[in-house]
Structure formats: C-alpha cells, structure tokens
Amino acid sequence: MWKQALYQIGNNGDDPAAVKALGTVAGAEYDPELQETAVYALGNTGSDAAVPILAGVAKKGGSKRVRSAAVNALGQLGTDKARAALLEILEMKPKEKE
C-alpha cells in the first residue's frame, strides 16, 4: 500500500507538499525498496524542487540501488537543473561515487 501511495503522490506534478513528503522517504533510512519507490516518484513530479533531494541521494544515499535510482530519476526529470546535477555527479572522483 505504501508503494502505491508514493507513486500516486509523485503523479501530482509540481506540488511542493508532494516533493517534501517524497523527499522525506527518499532521504531517510527507510526500507530500501520504499526509498527507491520514493526516488522514482520524485522523478515523476517534474519539479526542480526534487533536484537537490535526488542529487543528495545519488551522491550519498543508502544502497547502490537507491543511488542508481536517484540518477535515473534526475534523468527522468530532464530539466536544466537536473542535467547540471547529473554533470556534477559525473565529475565526482571514483571513490566519491560509491
């Protein structure tokens, strides 16, 4: 039920309350599956407000799977701000990436 709720919140578009709620789950030490779902839902919002959350998770999030999902969600957003965050991630030194 939680996963479906997270997806539906993400489908609300550029809603600050939705981004905040999803960011709470994505950035916290919840079940990795719920974190991953929240990250993908953030990518569905289309909101630039999700970029700092996703970039933070991509750089220092929990599992490798969750970090990878955050990178994918940034790509899904497709905004200039999201692309800038992806370029910043690419510039990280290899030991900083993992």
C-alpha angles and dihedrals in degrees: 000000000000093000093052091048091051092050092049092049089052091053091062090086125218096000113146092209091053093049091049093049093047091045090055091057095039094052100040130083095259126139105306091234091057091046090052092049091050090050092053090046089053088056089055094055094074087214125141086210086073093059099082090046093049093043090052092050091046091053102039109003126133118270126014088247092056092047090050091049089053091054090050091048091053088054090048091054089057096188125139090251091051092049090051089053091050091051089050090052090051090054093057117110113255095251089053091054097064 
